[in-house]
């Protein structure tokens, strides 16, 4: 079994990210979905071997990839910020891209709204935001064999 901590839309709130370091320390993978990927670089400096970065629409100094795919325990995962796939309006483009790449899971951010659900056989996960001005949340994704289970965690409730 592998665990993945997923954050997005941190917008410079590194103090809150530091509060998440104990959870990141115990995880097998960390994915930052952009806005800002420079915050992702801050995480990667601490956890270099297990951190993956995606650029968002606010990332002028790009530190990651525009999109990426990972395979963890046989589960193929597509990760992007989401702005290039119109995620504020529909999930169709995101699902189509994930399926095109043979991915069972699609991770995205951009909307600042946490979401976990399924569309056309693809598990969709948006961890929400870690910005200073919104309710903070992240995703804890467990992968066991070919099964992926996502849990949205309210970081404010946990005083992170």
C-alpha positions in Angstrom: 0.0 0.0 0.0 1.2 3.5 -0.9 0.1 6.9 0.3 0.0 10.2 -1.6 -0.5 13.7 -0.1 -1.9 16.0 -2.7 -2.0 19.8 -2.4 -2.9 22.6 -4.8 -3.4 26.4 -4.9 -1.2 27.1 -2.0 -0.5 30.7 -3.2 2.5 31.3 -1.0 1.1 30.0 2.3 4.2 28.2 3.3 3.5 28.4 7.0 0.4 26.2 6.5 2.4 23.9 4.3 5.0 23.4 7.1 2.1 22.3 9.4 1.5 19.5 6.9 5.1 18.3 6.9 4.5 15.6 9.5 1.9 14.0 7.2 4.2 14.5 4.2 7.0 12.9 6.1 5.0 9.7 6.5 3.7 9.6 2.9 5.2 7.7 0.0 4.5 10.5 -2.5 3.7 14.2 -2.5 2.1 16.0 -5.5 1.7 19.8 -5.7 -0.8 20.7 -8.4 0.3 24.3 -9.0 -0.5 27.9 -8.0 2.3 28.2 -7.0 4.7 25.5 -8.0 7.4 27.6 -6.2 5.7 26.4 -3.0 6.0 23.0 -4.5 9.8 23.6 -4.8 9.7 24.5 -1.1 8.2 21.1 -0.3 10.6 19.4 -2.8 13.6 20.9 -1.0 12.5 19.0 2.1 11.3 15.8 0.4 13.2 15.7 -2.8 12.8 12.0 -3.7 9.0 11.8 -3.4 7.7 15.2 -4.5 6.2 15.9 -8.0 5.2 19.4 -9.2 2.7 20.6 -11.7 2.6 24.3 -12.9 -0.6 26.3 -12.6 -1.9 29.4 -14.4 -0.4 31.7 -11.7 3.1 30.1 -11.9 5.2 32.6 -13.8 8.4 31.0 -12.5 7.6 27.4 -13.6 9.1 24.8 -11.2 7.2 21.7 -12.5 5.7 20.1 -15.5 2.5 21.4 -17.2 1.1 17.9 -16.6 2.4 14.5 -15.7 1.5 10.9 -15.3 2.7 8.5 -12.6 2.2 4.9 -12.0 1.9 3.8 -8.4 1.3 0.2 -7.5 -0.2 -0.4 -11.0 -2.6 2.6 -10.8 -1.8 5.1 -13.5 -2.4 8.8 -12.4 -2.8 11.9 -14.5 -2.0 15.2 -12.7 -2.5 18.7 -14.0 -3.6 22.1 -12.6 -6.8 22.0 -14.5 -7.0 25.4 -16.1 -6.1 24.0 -19.6 -9.1 21.5 -19.2 -11.8 24.0 -18.3 -12.4 22.3 -14.9 -14.4 25.3 -13.6 -17.1 24.4 -16.0 -16.9 20.7 -16.9 -14.9 17.6 -16.3 -15.3 16.2 -19.8 -11.9 17.4 -21.2 -10.1 16.2 -18.0 -11.7 12.8 -18.1 -11.0 12.5 -21.9 -7.3 13.3 -21.4 -7.0 10.9 -18.5 -8.6 8.1 -20.6 -6.4 9.0 -23.6 -3.4 8.4 -21.3 -4.8 5.2 -19.9 -5.1 6.7 -16.4 -7.6 5.6 -13.7 -7.1 8.7 -11.6 -7.1 12.4 -12.6 -5.8 15.0 -10.1 -6.5 18.7 -10.6 -6.7 22.0 -8.8 -7.5 25.5 -10.0 -11.1 25.7 -8.6 -10.1 26.0 -4.9 -13.0 23.6 -4.2 -12.2 20.2 -2.9 -13.8 17.3 -4.8 -13.6 13.6 -5.0 -15.9 11.6 -7.3 -16.0 9.4 -10.4 -16.8 10.3 -14.0 -16.8 7.7 -16.8 -14.7 5.3 -14.8 -12.0 7.9 -13.8 -11.5 8.8 -10.2 -11.4 12.7 -10.1 -9.7 14.4 -7.2 -9.3 18.1 -6.4 -7.6 18.6 -3.0 -9.0 22.2 -2.7 -6.7 25.0 -1.6 -4.1 25.9 1.0 -4.3 29.6 0.4 -4.5 32.0 3.4 -8.0 33.3 2.5 -9.9 30.1 2.1 -10.8 27.0 4.1 -7.7 24.8 3.7 -7.9 21.2 2.5 -5.7 18.5 1.0 -6.2 15.0 -0.3 -4.8 11.8 1.2 -4.8 9.2 -1.5 -4.3 5.5 -0.7 -3.3 3.0 -3.4 -3.4 -0.7 -2.8 -3.0 -3.0 -5.7 -5.2 -1.6 -8.5 -7.5 0.3 -6.1 -7.2 4.0 -5.3 -9.2 5.6 -2.5 -9.2 9.4 -2.0 -10.0 11.2 1.3 -10.4 15.0 1.4 -9.0 16.3 4.7 -10.2 19.6 6.2 -6.8 21.1 7.3 -8.6 23.9 9.3 -10.4 21.3 11.3 -7.1 19.7 12.2 -5.5 23.1 13.0 -2.9 22.9 10.2 
